Amino acid sequence: MVVIADLQVPAEQFALGRLFERFPDVRVELERVIPVGSSVIPLVWVSGVALGEFERELRGDPLVQDVKLLTEAGERTLFEIDWDPDVDGIVQPMVRNDADLLRGEGSPETWEFRVQFESRDRLVAFRDDCLEHGVRLDLRRLYDPSEESERGVLTDAQREALLVAYDEGYWRVPRRTTLTGLGDALGISDTAVSQRLRRGVN
C-alpha cells in the first residue's frame, strides 16, 4: 500500500542546502515532476536573490553539470538543473528506493520533503539507507493518501471527532464521556465515532 512521509533533514544534507550559506534570504521550492530517464529533481523555483549571482553560484557547484533559466512568474524564477550522478545526501537514498518527491522546500536550517513510497517496506529501506550513509532524518508525519483530505492529514469529520472528544474529556483519566455520548454530540453512532477516532489517531 502506498504511504506518504513528511521528512526533515538539516540543510547541509541536501545539495541545494549549501546555497543558503551564500544566500541566506533565498527561497527555494522544488517543482514536482514525473521523472524521465535518470534526471533527479531537475526543476527548482527560486526567489529572494539576485538571479545572476545565484546562477553563477550554481554553475560553480561541483555537483551541478548544467543550469538553464526556463521562465519567470512574478517574483519567482524556474531553473532546470542537471545534477552530477554522484549528487549526495538524501537524494541517492530517494533514487535507490524509488521514492516519488511530491514537495520540497528549504530554509537556512532545514529542508522539508513530502515523499511517496510504494509500500511501508520501501520507506523502511529508505530510512535504513539514510542511516547507513549518515543522513540525519526526522520523520515528521506519516499517512495513507487514500484518507487524506485536501486540507491535510485529517478529514474534516476526523478532525471534528478528535476535537469533540478532547473538549468532552474522552481522553482524560478517568474519562468524562463515552463513545455513545460523543455519538450523540456528533449525531452519529458510537461505532462511527470509534472508527473516526481510530483513523484520526492513526
Contact map, one row per residue, 1 for C-alpha under 8 A:
1110000000000000000000000000000000000000000000000000000000000000000000000000000000000000000000000000000000000000000001110000000000000000000000000000000000000000000000000000000000000000000000000000000000
1111000000000000000000000000000000000000000000000000000000000000000000000000000000000000000000000000000000000000000111110000000000000000000000011000000000000000000000000000000000000000000000000000000000
1111100000000000000000000000000000000000000000000000000000000000000000000000000000000000000000000000000000000000000111110010000000000000000001111000000000000000000000000000000000000000000000000000000000
0111110000000000000000000000000000000000000000000000000000000000000000000000000000000000000000000000000000000000011110000000000000000000000001111000000000000000000000000000000000000000000000000000000000
0011111000000000000000000000000000000000000000000000000000000000000000000000000000000000000000000000000000000000011110000000000000000000001111100000000000000000000000000000000000000000000000000000000000
0001111100000000000000000000000000000000000000000000000000000000000000000000000000000000000000000000000000000001111000000000000000000000001111000000000000000000000000000000000000000000000000000000000000
0000111110000000000000000000000000000000000000000000000000000000000000000000000000000000000000000000000000000001111000000000000000000000111110000000000000000000000000000000000000000000000000000000000000
0000011111000000000000000000000000000000000000000000000000000000000000000000000000000000000000000000000000000111100000000000000000000000111100000000000000000000000000000000000000000000000000000000000000
0000001111101100000000000000000000000000000000000000000000000000000000000000000000000000000000000000000000000111000000000000000000000011110000000000000000000000000000000000000000000000000000000000000000
0000000111111100000000000000000000000000000000000000000000000000000000000000000000000000000000000000000000001110000000000000000000000001000000000000000000000000000000000000000000000000000000000000000000
0000000011111101110000000000000000000000000000000000000000000000000000000000000000000000000000000000000001111110000000000000000000000000000000000000000000000000000000000000000000000000000000000000000000
0000000001111111110000000000000000000000000000000000000000000000000000000000000000000000000000000000000000000100000000000000000000000000000000000000000000000000000000000000000000000000000000000000000000
0000000011111110100000000000000000000000000000000000000000000000000000000000000000000001110000000000000000000000000000000000000000000011000000000000000000000000000000000000000000000000000000000000000000
0000000011111111110000000000000000000000000000000000000000000000000000000000000000000001111000000000000000000010000000000000000000000000000000000000000000000000000000000000000000000000000000000000000000
0000000000011111110000000000000000000000000000000000000000000010000000000000000000000011100000000000000000000000000000000000000000000000000000000000000000000000000000000000000000000000000000000000000000
0000000000110111111100000000000000000000000000000000000000000000000000000000000000000000000000000000000000000000000000000000000000000000000000000000000000000000000000000000000000000000000000000000000000
0000000000111111111110000000000000000000000000000000000000000000000000000000000000000000000000000000000001110110000000000000000000000000000000000000000000000000000000000000000000000000000000000000000000
0000000000110111111111000000000000000000000000000000000000000000000000000000000000000000000000000000000000000000000000000000000000000000000000000000000000000000000000000000000000000000000000000000000000
0000000000000001111111110000000000000000000000000000000010000000000000000000000000000000000000000000000000000000000000000000000000000000000000000000000000000000000000000000000000000000000000000000000000
0000000000000001111111111100000000000000000000000000000000000000000000000000000000000000000000000000000000110000000000000000000000000000000000000000000000000000000000000000000000000000000000000000000000
0000000000000000111111110000000000000000000000000000000000000000000000000000000000000000000000000000000000010000000000000000000000000000000000000000000000000000000000000000000000000000000000000000000000
0000000000000000011111110000000000000000000000000000000000000000000000000000000000000000000000000000000000000000000000000000000000000000000000000000000000000000000000000000000000000000000000000000000000
0000000000000000001111111100000000000000000000001000010000000000000000000000000000000000000000000000000000000000000000000000000000000000000000000000000000000000000000000000000000000000000000000000000000
0000000000000000001111111100000000000000000000000000000000000000000000000000000000000000000000000000000000010000000000000000000000000000000000000000000000000000000000000000000000000000000000000000000000
0000000000000000000100111110000000000000000000011000000000000000000000000000000000000000000000000000000000000000000000000000000000000000000000000000000000000000000000000000000000000000000000000000000000
0000000000000000000100111111000000000000000001111000000000000000000000000000000000000000000000000000000000000000000000000000000000000000000000000000000000000000000000000000000000000000000000000000000000
0000000000000000000000001111100000000000000001110000000000000000000000000000000000000000000000000000000001100000000000000000000000000000000000000000000000000000000000000000000000000000000000000000000000
0000000000000000000000000111110000000000000111100000000000000000000000000000000000000000000000000000000011100000000000000000000000000000000000000000000000000000000000000000000000000000000000000000000000
0000000000000000000000000011111000000000000111000000000000000000000000000000000000000000000000000000001111000000000000000000000000000000000000000000000000000000000000000000000000000000000000000000000000
0000000000000000000000000001111100000000101110000000000000000000000000000000000000000000000000000000001110000000000000000000000000000000000000000000000000000000000000000000000000000000000000000000000000
0000000000000000000000000000111110000000101110000000000000000000000000000000000000000000000000000000001100000000000000000000000000000000000000000000000000000000000000000000000000000000000000000000000000
0000000000000000000000000000011111000000001000000000000000000000000000000000000000000000000000000000111000000000000000000000000000000000000000000000000000000000000000000000000000000000000000000000000000
0000000000000000000000000000001111100000101000000000000000000000000000000000000000000000000000000000000000000000000000000000000000000000000000000000000000000000000000000000000000000000000000000000000000
0000000000000000000000000000000111110000000000000000000000000000000000000000000000000000000000000000000000000000000000000000000000000000000000000000000000000000000000000000000000000000000000000000000000
0000000000000000000000000000000011111111000000000000000000000000000000000000000000000000000000000000000000000000000000000000000000000000000000000000000000000000000000000000000000000000000000000000000000
0000000000000000000000000000000001111110000000000000000000000000000000000000000000000000000000000000000000000000000000000000000000000000000000000000000000000000000000000000000000000000000000000000000000
0000000000000000000000000000000000111110000000000000000000000000000000000000000000000000000000000000000000000000000000000000000000000000000000000000000000000000000000000000000000000000000000000000000000
0000000000000000000000000000000000111111000000000000000000000000000000000000000000000000000000000000000000000000000000000000000000000000000000000000000000000000000000000000000000000000000000000000000000
0000000000000000000000000000000000111111110000000000000000000000000000000000000001100000000000000000000000000000000000000000000000000000000000000000000000000000000000000000000000000000000000000000000000
0000000000000000000000000000000000100111110000000000000000000000000000000000000001100000001000100000000000000000000000000000000000000000000000000000000000000000000000000000000000000000000000000000000000
0000000000000000000000000000011010000011111100000000000000000000000000000000000010000000000000000000000000000000000000000000000000000000000000000000000000000000000000000000000000000000000000000000000000
0000000000000000000000000000000000000011111100000000000000000000000000000000001111100000000000000000000000000000000000000000000000000000000000000000000000000000000000000000000000000000000000000000000000
0000000000000000000000000000011110000000111110000000000000000000000000000000011110000000000000000000000000000000000000000000000000000000000000000000000000000000000000000000000000000000000000000000000000
0000000000000000000000000001111000000000111111000000000000000000000000000000011110000000000000000000000000000000000000000000000000000000000000000000000000000000000000000000000000000000000000000000000000
0000000000000000000000000001111000000000001111100000000000000000000000000001111000000000000000000000000000000000000000000000000000000000000000000000000000000000000000000000000000000000000000000000000000
0000000000000000000000000111100000000000000111111000000000000000000000000001111000000000000000000000000000000000000000000000000000000000000000000000000000000000000000000000000000000000000000000000000000
0000000000000000000000000111000000000000000011111000000000000000000000000011100000000000000000000000000000000000000000000000000000000000000000000000000000000000000000000000000000000000000000000000000000
0000000000000000000000001110000000000000000001111100000000000000000000000010000000000000000000000000000000000000000000000000000000000000000000000000000000000000000000000000000000000000000000000000000000
0000000000000000000000101100000000000000000001111110110000000000000000000000000000000000000000000000000000000000000000000000000000000000000000000000000000000000000000000000000000000000000000000000000000
0000000000000000000000000000000000000000000000011111110000000000000000000000000000000000000000000000000000000000000000000000000000000000000000000000000000000000000000000000000000000000000000000000000000
0000000000000000000000000000000000000000000000001111111000000000000000000000000000000000000000000000000000000000000000000000000000000000000000000000000000000000000000000000000000000000000000000000000000
0000000000000000000000000000000000000000000000000111111100000000000000000000000000000000000000000000000000000000000000000000000000000000000000000000000000000000000000000000000000000000000000000000000000
0000000000000000000000000000000000000000000000001111111110000000000000000000000000000000000000000000000000000000000000000000000000000000000000000000000000000000000000000000000000000000000000000000000000
0000000000000000000000100000000000000000000000001111111111000000000000000000000000000000000000000000000000000000000000000000000000000000000000000000000000000000000000000000000000000000000000000000000000
0000000000000000000000000000000000000000000000000011111111100000001000000000000000000000000000000000000000000000000000000000000000000000000000000000000000000000000000000000000000000000000000000000000000
0000000000000000000000000000000000000000000000000001111111110000000000000000000000000000000000000000000000000000000000000000000000000000000000000000000000000000000000000000000000000000000000000000000000
0000000000000000001000000000000000000000000000000000111111111000000000000000000000000000000000000000000000000000000000000000000000000000000000000000000000000000000000000000000000000000000000000000000000
0000000000000000000000000000000000000000000000000000011111111001001000000000000000000000000000000000000000000000000000000000000000000000000000000000000000000000000000000000000000000000000000000000000000
0000000000000000000000000000000000000000000000000000001111111101111000000000000000000000000000000000000000000000000000000000000000000000000000000000000000000000000000000000000000000000000000000000000000
0000000000000000000000000000000000000000000000000000000111111101000000000000000000000000000000000000000000000000000000000000000000000000000000000000000000000000000000000000000000000000000000000000000000
0000000000000000000000000000000000000000000000000000000011111111000000000000000000000000000000000000000000000000000000000000000000000000000000000000000000000000000000000000000000000000000000000000000000
0000000000000000000000000000000000000000000000000000000000111111100000000000000000010000000000000000000000000000000000000000000000000000000000000000000000000000000000000000000000000000000000000000000000
0000000000000010000000000000000000000000000000000000000000001111100000000000000000110110000000000000000000000000000000000000000000000000000000000000000000000000000000000000000000000000000000000000000000
0000000000000000000000000000000000000000000000000000000001111111111000000000000011110000000000000000000000000000000000000000000000000000000000000000000000000000000000000000000000000000000000000000000000
0000000000000000000000000000000000000000000000000000000000100111111000000000000011110000000000000000000000000000000000000000000000000000000000000000000000000000000000000000000000000000000000000000000000
0000000000000000000000000000000000000000000000000000000000100001111100000000000011100000000000000000000000000000000000000000000000000000000000000000000000000000000000000000000000000000000000000000000000
0000000000000000000000000000000000000000000000000000001001100001111110000000001111000000000000000000000000000000000000000000000000000000000000000000000000000000000000000000000000000000000000000000000000
0000000000000000000000000000000000000000000000000000000000000000011111000000001110000000000000000000000000000000000000000000000000000000000000000000000000000000000000000000000000000000000000000000000000
0000000000000000000000000000000000000000000000000000000000000000001111100000111100000000000000000000000000000000000000000000000000000000000000000000000000000000000000000000000000000000000000000000000000
0000000000000000000000000000000000000000000000000000000000000000000111110000111100000000000000000000000000000000000000000000000000000000000000000000000000000000000000000000000000000000000000000000000000
0000000000000000000000000000000000000000000000000000000000000000000011111000111000000000000000000000000000000000000000000000000000000000000000000000000000000000000000000000000000000000000000000000000000
0000000000000000000000000000000000000000000000000000000000000000000001111111110000000000000000000000000000000000000000000000000000000000000000000000000000000000000000000000000000000000000000000000000000
0000000000000000000000000000000000000000000000000000000000000000000000111111100000000000000000000000000000000000000000000000000000000000000000000000000000000000000000000000000000000000000000000000000000
0000000000000000000000000000000000000000000000000000000000000000000000011111100000000000000000000000000000000000000000000000000000000000000000000000000000000000000000000000000000000000000000000000000000
0000000000000000000000000000000000000000000000110000000000000000000000011111100000000000000000000000000000000000000000000000000000000000000000000000000000000000000000000000000000000000000000000000000000
0000000000000000000000000000000000000000000011100000000000000000000000011111110000000000000000000000000000000000000000000000000000000000000000000000000000000000000000000000000000000000000000000000000000
0000000000000000000000000000000000000000000011100000000000000000000011111111111000000000000000000000000000000000000000000000000000000000000000000000000000000000000000000000000000000000000000000000000000
0000000000000000000000000000000000000000001111000000000000000000000011110001111100000000000000000000000000000000000000000000000000000000000000000000000000000000000000000000000000000000000000000000000000
0000000000000000000000000000000000000000011111000000000000000000001111100000111110000000000000000000000000000000000000000000000000000000000000000000000000000000000000000000000000000000000000000000000000
0000000000000000000000000000000000000000011100000000000000000000001111000000011111000000000000000000000000000000000000000000000000000000000000000000000000000000000000000000000000000000000000000000000000
0000000000000000000000000000000000000000111100000000000000000001111100000000001111100000000000000000000000000000000000000000000000000000000000000000000000000000000000000000000000000000000000000000000000
0000000000000000000000000000000000000011010000000000000000000001111000000000000111110000000000000000000000000000000000000000000000000000000000000000000000000000000000000000000000000000000000000000000000
0000000000000000000000000000000000000011010000000000000000000011110000000000000011111010000000000000000000000000000000000000000000000000000000000000000000000000000000000000000000000000000000000000000000
0000000000000000000000000000000000000000000000000000000000000111100000000000000001111110000000000000000000000000000000000000000000000000000000000000000000000000000000000000000000000000000000000000000000
0000000000000000000000000000000000000000000000000000000000000000000000000000000000111110000000000000000000000000000000000000000000000000000000000000000000000000000000000000000000000000000000000000000000
0000000000000000000000000000000000000000000000000000000000000010000000000000000000011111000100000000000000000000000000000000000000000000000000000000000000000000000000000000000000000000000000000000000000
0000000000000010000000000000000000000000000000000000000000000010000000000000000000111111101100000000000000000000000000000000000000000000000000000000000000000000000000000000000000000000000000000000000000
0000000000001110000000000000000000000000000000000000000000000000000000000000000000000111111100000000000000000000000000000000000000000000000000000000000000000000000000000000000000000000000000000000000000
0000000000001110000000000000000000000000000000000000000000000000000000000000000000000011111110000000000000000000000000000000000000001010000000000000000000000000000000000000000000000000000000000000000000
0000000000001100000000000000000000000000000000000000000000000000000000000000000000000001111111000000000000000000000000000000000001000010000000000000000000000000000000000000000000000000000000000000000000
0000000000000100000000000000000000000001000000000000000000000000000000000000000000000011111111100000000000000000000000000000000000000000000000000000000000000000000000000000000000000000000000000000000000
0000000000000000000000000000000000000000000000000000000000000000000000000000000000000111111111110000000000000000000000000000000000000000000000000000000000000000000000000000000000000000000000000000000000
0000000000000000000000000000000000000000000000000000000000000000000000000000000000000000111111111000000000000000000000000000010011000000000000000000000000000000000000000000000000000000000000000000000000
0000000000000000000000000000000000000000000000000000000000000000000000000000000000000000011111111111000000000000000000000000010000000000000000000000000000000000000000000000000000000000000000000000000000
0000000000000000000000000000000000000001000000000000000000000000000000000000000000000000001111111110000000000000000000000000000000000000000000000000000000000000000000000000000000000000000000000000000000
0000000000000000000000000000000000000000000000000000000000000000000000000000000000000000000111111110000000000000000000000000010000000000000000000000000000000000000000000000000000000000000000000000000000
0000000000000000000000000000000000000000000000000000000000000000000000000000000000000000000011111110000000000000000000000110110000000000000000000000000000000000000000000000000000000000000000000000000000
0000000000000000000000000000000000000000000000000000000000000000000000000000000000000000000001111111000000000000000010000000000000000000000000000000000000000000000000000000000000000000000000000000000000
0000000000000000000000000000000000000000000000000000000000000000000000000000000000000000000001111111100000000000001111000000000000000000000000000000000000000000000000000000000000000000000000000000000000
0000000000000000000000000000000000000000000000000000000000000000000000000000000000000000000001000111110000000000001110000000000000000000000000000000000000000000000000000000000000000000000000000000000000
0000000000000000000000000000000100000000000000000000000000000000000000000000000000000000000000000011111100000000111100000000000000000000000000000000000000000000000000000000000000000000000000000000000000
0000000000000000000000000000000100000000000000000000000000000000000000000000000000000000000000000001111100000000111100000000000000000000000000000000000000000000000000000000000000000000000000000000000000
0000000000000000000000000000111100000000000000000000000000000000000000000000000000000000000000000000111110000000111000000000000000000000000000000000000000000000000000000000000000000000000000000000000000
0000000000000000000000000000111000000000000000000000000000000000000000000000000000000000000000000000111111000011110000000000000000000000000000000000000000000000000000000000000000000000000000000000000000
0000000000000000000000000001110000000000000000000000000000000000000000000000000000000000000000000000001111100011100000000000000000000000000000000000000000000000000000000000000000000000000000000000000000
0000000000100000100000000011100000000000000000000000000000000000000000000000000000000000000000000000000111111111000000000000000000000000000000000000000000000000000000000000000000000000000000000000000000
0000000000100000100100000011000000000000000000000000000000000000000000000000000000000000000000000000000011111110000000000000000000000000000000000000000000000000000000000000000000000000000000000000000000
0000000000100000100110010000000000000000000000000000000000000000000000000000000000000000000000000000000001111100000000000000000000000000000000000000000000000000000000000000000000000000000000000000000000
0000000001100000000000000000000000000000000000000000000000000000000000000000000000000000000000000000000001111110000000000000000000000000000000000000000000000000000000000000000000000000000000000000000000
0000000111110000100000000000000000000000000000000000000000000000000000000000000000000000000000000000000001111111000000000000000000000000000000000000000000000000000000000000000000000000000000000000000000
0000000111100100100000000000000000000000000000000000000000000000000000000000000000000000000000000000000111101111100000000000000000000000000000000000000000000000000000000000000000000000000000000000000000
0000011110000000000000000000000000000000000000000000000000000000000000000000000000000000000000000000000111000111110000000000000000000000000000000000000000000000000000000000000000000000000000000000000000
0000011100000000000000000000000000000000000000000000000000000000000000000000000000000000000000000000111110000011111000000000000000000000000000000000000000000000000000000000000000000000000000000000000000
0001111000000000000000000000000000000000000000000000000000000000000000000000000000000000000000000000111100000001111100000000000000000000000000000000000000000000000000000000000000000000000000000000000000
0001111000000000000000000000000000000000000000000000000000000000000000000000000000000000000000000011111000000000111110000000000000000000000000000000000000000000000000000000000000000000000000000000000000
0111100000000000000000000000000000000000000000000000000000000000000000000000000000000000000000000011110000000000011111000000000000000000000000000000000000000000000000000000000000000000000000000000000000
0111100000000000000000000000000000000000000000000000000000000000000000000000000000000000000000000111000000000000001111110110000000000000000000000000000000000000000000000000000000000000000000000000000000
1110000000000000000000000000000000000000000000000000000000000000000000000000000000000000000000000010000000000000000111110100000000000000000000000000000000000000000000000000000000000000000000000000000000
1110000000000000000000000000000000000000000000000000000000000000000000000000000000000000000000000000000000000000000011111110000000000000000000000000000000000000000000000000000000000000000000000000000000
1110000000000000000000000000000000000000000000000000000000000000000000000000000000000000000000000000000000000000000011111111000000000000000000000000000000000000000000000000000000000000000000000000000000
0000000000000000000000000000000000000000000000000000000000000000000000000000000000000000000000000000000000000000000000111111100000000000000000000000000000000000000000000000000000000000000000000000000000
0000000000000000000000000000000000000000000000000000000000000000000000000000000000000000000000001000000000000000000011111111110000000000000000000000000000000000000000000000000000000000000000000000000000
0010000000000000000000000000000000000000000000000000000000000000000000000000000000000000000000001000000000000000000010111111111000000000000000000000000000000000000000000000000000000000000000000000000000
0000000000000000000000000000000000000000000000000000000000000000000000000000000000000000000000000000000000000000000000011111111100000000000000000000000000000000000000000000000000000000000000000000000000
0000000000000000000000000000000000000000000000000000000000000000000000000000000000000000000000001000000000000000000000001111111110000000000000000000000000000000000000000000000000000000000000000000000000
0000000000000000000000000000000000000000000000000000000000000000000000000000000000000000000011011000000000000000000000000111111111000000000000000000000000000000000000000000000000000000000000000000000000
0000000000000000000000000000000000000000000000000000000000000000000000000000000000000000000000000000000000000000000000000011111111100000100000000000000000000000000000000000000000000000000000000000000000
0000000000000000000000000000000000000000000000000000000000000000000000000000000000000000000000000000000000000000000000000001111111110000000000000000000000000000000000000000000000000000000000000000000000
0000000000000000000000000000000000000000000000000000000000000000000000000000000000000000000010000000000000000000000000000000111111111000000000000000000000000000000000000000000000000000000000000000000000
0000000000000000000000000000000000000000000000000000000000000000000000000000000000000000010010000000000000000000000000000000011111111111100000000000000000000000000000000000000000000000000000000000000000
0000000000000000000000000000000000000000000000000000000000000000000000000000000000000000000000000000000000000000000000000000001111111111100000000000000000000000000000000000000000000000000000000000000000
0000000000000000000000000000000000000000000000000000000000000000000000000000000000000000000000000000000000000000000000000000000111111110000000000000000000000000000000000000000000000000000000000000000000
0000000000000000000000000000000000000000000000000000000000000000000000000000000000000000100000000000000000000000000000000000000011111110000000000000000000000000000000000000000000000000000000000000000000
0000000000000000000000000000000000000000000000000000000000000000000000000000000000000000000000000000000000000000000000000000000001111111000000000000000000000000000000000000000000000000000000000000000000
0000000010001000000000000000000000000000000000000000000000000000000000000000000000000000110000000000000000000000000000000000000001111111100000000000000000000000000000000000000000000000000000000000000000
0000000011001000000000000000000000000000000000000000000000000000000000000000000000000000000000000000000000000000000000000000000001100111110000000000000000000000000000000000000000000000000000000000000000
0000001110000000000000000000000000000000000000000000000000000000000000000000000000000000000000000000000000000000000000000000001001100011111000000000000000000000000000000000000000000000000000000000000000
0000001110000000000000000000000000000000000000000000000000000000000000000000000000000000000000000000000000000000000000000000000000000001111100000000000000000000000000000000000000000000000000000000000000
0000111100000000000000000000000000000000000000000000000000000000000000000000000000000000000000000000000000000000000000000000000000000000111111000000000000000000000000000000000000000000000000000000000000
0000111100000000000000000000000000000000000000000000000000000000000000000000000000000000000000000000000000000000000000000000000000000000011111000000000000000000000000000000000000000000000000000000000000
0000111000000000000000000000000000000000000000000000000000000000000000000000000000000000000000000000000000000000000000000000000000000000001111100000000000000000000000000000000000000000000000000000000000
0011110000000000000000000000000000000000000000000000000000000000000000000000000000000000000000000000000000000000000000000000000000000000001111110000000000000000000000000000000000000000000000000000000000
0011100000000000000000000000000000000000000000000000000000000000000000000000000000000000000000000000000000000000000000000000000000000000000011111001000010000000000000000000000000000000000000000000000001
0111000000000000000000000000000000000000000000000000000000000000000000000000000000000000000000000000000000000000000000000000000000000000000001111111000000000000000000000000000000000000000000000000000000
0111000000000000000000000000000000000000000000000000000000000000000000000000000000000000000000000000000000000000000000000000000000000000000000111111000000000000000000000000000000000000000000000000000000
0000000000000000000000000000000000000000000000000000000000000000000000000000000000000000000000000000000000000000000000000000000000000000000000011111000000000000000000000000000000000000000000000000000000
0000000000000000000000000000000000000000000000000000000000000000000000000000000000000000000000000000000000000000000000000000000000000000000000011111100011100000000000000000000000000000000000000000000000
0000000000000000000000000000000000000000000000000000000000000000000000000000000000000000000000000000000000000000000000000000000000000000000000111111111111100000000000000000000000000000000000000000000000
0000000000000000000000000000000000000000000000000000000000000000000000000000000000000000000000000000000000000000000000000000000000000000000000000011111111110000000000000000000000000000000000000000000000
0000000000000000000000000000000000000000000000000000000000000000000000000000000000000000000000000000000000000000000000000000000000000000000000000001111100000000000000000000000000000000000000000000000000
0000000000000000000000000000000000000000000000000000000000000000000000000000000000000000000000000000000000000000000000000000000000000000000000000001111111100000000000000000000000000000000000000000000000
0000000000000000000000000000000000000000000000000000000000000000000000000000000000000000000000000000000000000000000000000000000000000000000000000001111111100000000000000000000000000000000000000000000000
0000000000000000000000000000000000000000000000000000000000000000000000000000000000000000000000000000000000000000000000000000000000000000000000100011101111100000000000000000000000000000000000000000000000
0000000000000000000000000000000000000000000000000000000000000000000000000000000000000000000000000000000000000000000000000000000000000000000000000011101111111110000000000000000000000000000000000000000100
0000000000000000000000000000000000000000000000000000000000000000000000000000000000000000000000000000000000000000000000000000000000000000000000000011101111111110000000000000000000000000000000000000000100
0000000000000000000000000000000000000000000000000000000000000000000000000000000000000000000000000000000000000000000000000000000000000000000000000000100001111111000000000000000000000000000000000000000000
0000000000000000000000000000000000000000000000000000000000000000000000000000000000000000000000000000000000000000000000000000000000000000000000000000000001111111100000000000000000000000000000000001000000
0000000000000000000000000000000000000000000000000000000000000000000000000000000000000000000000000000000000000000000000000000000000000000000000000000000001111111110000000000000000000000000000000001101100
0000000000000000000000000000000000000000000000000000000000000000000000000000000000000000000000000000000000000000000000000000000000000000000000000000000001111111111000000000000000000000000000000000000100
0000000000000000000000000000000000000000000000000000000000000000000000000000000000000000000000000000000000000000000000000000000000000000000000000000000000011111111100000000000000000000000000000000000000
0000000000000000000000000000000000000000000000000000000000000000000000000000000000000000000000000000000000000000000000000000000000000000000000000000000000001111111110000000000000000100010000001001100000
0000000000000000000000000000000000000000000000000000000000000000000000000000000000000000000000000000000000000000000000000000000000000000000000000000000000000111111111000000000000000000000000000000100100
0000000000000000000000000000000000000000000000000000000000000000000000000000000000000000000000000000000000000000000000000000000000000000000000000000000000000011111111100000000000000000000000000000000000
0000000000000000000000000000000000000000000000000000000000000000000000000000000000000000000000000000000000000000000000000000000000000000000000000000000000000001111111110000000000000100100000000000000000
0000000000000000000000000000000000000000000000000000000000000000000000000000000000000000000000000000000000000000000000000000000000000000000000000000000000000000111111111110000000000100000000000000000000
0000000000000000000000000000000000000000000000000000000000000000000000000000000000000000000000000000000000000000000000000000000000000000000000000000000000000000011111111110000000000000000000000000000000
0000000000000000000000000000000000000000000000000000000000000000000000000000000000000000000000000000000000000000000000000000000000000000000000000000000000000000001111111100000000000000000000000000000000
0000000000000000000000000000000000000000000000000000000000000000000000000000000000000000000000000000000000000000000000000000000000000000000000000000000000000000000111111100000110000100000000000000000000
0000000000000000000000000000000000000000000000000000000000000000000000000000000000000000000000000000000000000000000000000000000000000000000000000000000000000000000011111111001110000000000000000000000000
0000000000000000000000000000000000000000000000000000000000000000000000000000000000000000000000000000000000000000000000000000000000000000000000000000000000000000000011111111001111000000000000000000000000
0000000000000000000000000000000000000000000000000000000000000000000000000000000000000000000000000000000000000000000000000000000000000000000000000000000000000000000011001111101000000000000000000000000000
0000000000000000000000000000000000000000000000000000000000000000000000000000000000000000000000000000000000000000000000000000000000000000000000000000000000000000000000001111111100000000000000000000000000
0000000000000000000000000000000000000000000000000000000000000000000000000000000000000000000000000000000000000000000000000000000000000000000000000000000000000000000000000011111100000000000000000000000000
0000000000000000000000000000000000000000000000000000000000000000000000000000000000000000000000000000000000000000000000000000000000000000000000000000000000000000000000000001111100000000000000000000000000
0000000000000000000000000000000000000000000000000000000000000000000000000000000000000000000000000000000000000000000000000000000000000000000000000000000000000000000000001111111111000000000000000000000000
0000000000000000000000000000000000000000000000000000000000000000000000000000000000000000000000000000000000000000000000000000000000000000000000000000000000000000000000011101111111000000000000000000000000
0000000000000000000000000000000000000000000000000000000000000000000000000000000000000000000000000000000000000000000000000000000000000000000000000000000000000000000000011100001111101100000000000000000000
0000000000000000000000000000000000000000000000000000000000000000000000000000000000000000000000000000000000000000000000000000000000000000000000000000000000000000000000000100001111111100000000000000000000
0000000000000000000000000000000000000000000000000000000000000000000000000000000000000000000000000000000000000000000000000000000000000000000000000000000000000000000000000000000011111110000001101100000000
0000000000000000000000000000000000000000000000000000000000000000000000000000000000000000000000000000000000000000000000000000000000000000000000000000000000000000000000000000000001111111000011000000000000
0000000000000000000000000000000000000000000000000000000000000000000000000000000000000000000000000000000000000000000000000000000000000000000000000000000000000000000000000000000011111111100001000000000000
0000000000000000000000000000000000000000000000000000000000000000000000000000000000000000000000000000000000000000000000000000000000000000000000000000000000000000100110010000000011111111110001001000000000
0000000000000000000000000000000000000000000000000000000000000000000000000000000000000000000000000000000000000000000000000000000000000000000000000000000000000000000000000000000000111111111111011000000000
0000000000000000000000000000000000000000000000000000000000000000000000000000000000000000000000000000000000000000000000000000000000000000000000000000000000000000000000000000000000011111111110000000000000
0000000000000000000000000000000000000000000000000000000000000000000000000000000000000000000000000000000000000000000000000000000000000000000000000000000000000000000100000000000000001111111000000000000000
0000000000000000000000000000000000000000000000000000000000000000000000000000000000000000000000000000000000000000000000000000000000000000000000000000000000000000100000000000000000000111111100000000000000
0000000000000000000000000000000000000000000000000000000000000000000000000000000000000000000000000000000000000000000000000000000000000000000000000000000000000000000000000000000000000011111110000000000000
0000000000000000000000000000000000000000000000000000000000000000000000000000000000000000000000000000000000000000000000000000000000000000000000000000000000000000000000000000000000000011011111011000000000
0000000000000000000000000000000000000000000000000000000000000000000000000000000000000000000000000000000000000000000000000000000000000000000000000000000000000000000000000000000000010011001111111000000000
0000000000000000000000000000000000000000000000000000000000000000000000000000000000000000000000000000000000000000000000000000000000000000000000000000000000000000000000000000000000111110000111111100000000
0000000000000000000000000000000000000000000000000000000000000000000000000000000000000000000000000000000000000000000000000000000000000000000000000000000000000000000000000000000000100000000011111110000000
0000000000000000000000000000000000000000000000000000000000000000000000000000000000000000000000000000000000000000000000000000000000000000000000000000000000000000000000000000000000000010000111111111000000
0000000000000000000000000000000000000000000000000000000000000000000000000000000000000000000000000000000000000000000000000000000000000000000000000000000000000000100000000000000000100110000111111111100000
0000000000000000000000000000000000000000000000000000000000000000000000000000000000000000000000000000000000000000000000000000000000000000000000000000000000000000000000000000000000100000000001111111110000
0000000000000000000000000000000000000000000000000000000000000000000000000000000000000000000000000000000000000000000000000000000000000000000000000000000000000000000000000000000000000000000000111111111000
0000000000000000000000000000000000000000000000000000000000000000000000000000000000000000000000000000000000000000000000000000000000000000000000000000000000001100100000000000000000000000000000011111111100
0000000000000000000000000000000000000000000000000000000000000000000000000000000000000000000000000000000000000000000000000000000000000000000000000000000000000100110000000000000000000000000000001111111110
0000000000000000000000000000000000000000000000000000000000000000000000000000000000000000000000000000000000000000000000000000000000000000000000000000000000000000000000000000000000000000000000000111111111
0000000000000000000000000000000000000000000000000000000000000000000000000000000000000000000000000000000000000000000000000000000000000000000000000000000000000100000000000000000000000000000000000011111111
0000000000000000000000000000000000000000000000000000000000000000000000000000000000000000000000000000000000000000000000000000000000000000000000000000000001100110010000000000000000000000000000000001111111
0000000000000000000000000000000000000000000000000000000000000000000000000000000000000000000000000000000000000000000000000000000000000000000000000000000000000000000000000000000000000000000000000000111111
0000000000000000000000000000000000000000000000000000000000000000000000000000000000000000000000000000000000000000000000000000000000000000000000100000000000000000000000000000000000000000000000000000011111
